[in-house]
Amino acid sequence: MITSTQEPRAQRVWCDKDNLWVALVDGRQLSVPLAYFPRLLDASDKQRRAVTMSGGGRGLHWEQVDEDISVPALLVGVPESVVIAEKNAPKKNVVSHRASRPPRKSARKSIARTSVKTNVR
């Protein structure tokens, strides 16, 4: 088993018809389906070849298709674009779920006490 204490860095990046390939400086090669990156999937071959590496190979950028990929995130197995999409997704409204249920007994008692105090005035 190969273990590395350094953050993974890309040495070479290319795409075939179905996959994004990344050759790492430590000798490993990584293949990720282009389906995880819709912008790259829809890009032309010329646009896919126009990749820029940043951070010494830690980041990959395609200016023409506005795609940025973190090499360490690829190794975790969750494409960064999926993570970003989940972070930007609207939050579930927890209050609406709770509002549909009757309040707990302890909450009902405090509500009743509050309303009694309010009505006494």
Summary of the structure (lengths in Angstrom):
residues: 121
radius of gyration: 25.2
end to end distance: 75.4
largest distance: 78.6
contacts: 274
relative contact order: 0.12
helix: 41%
strand: 24%
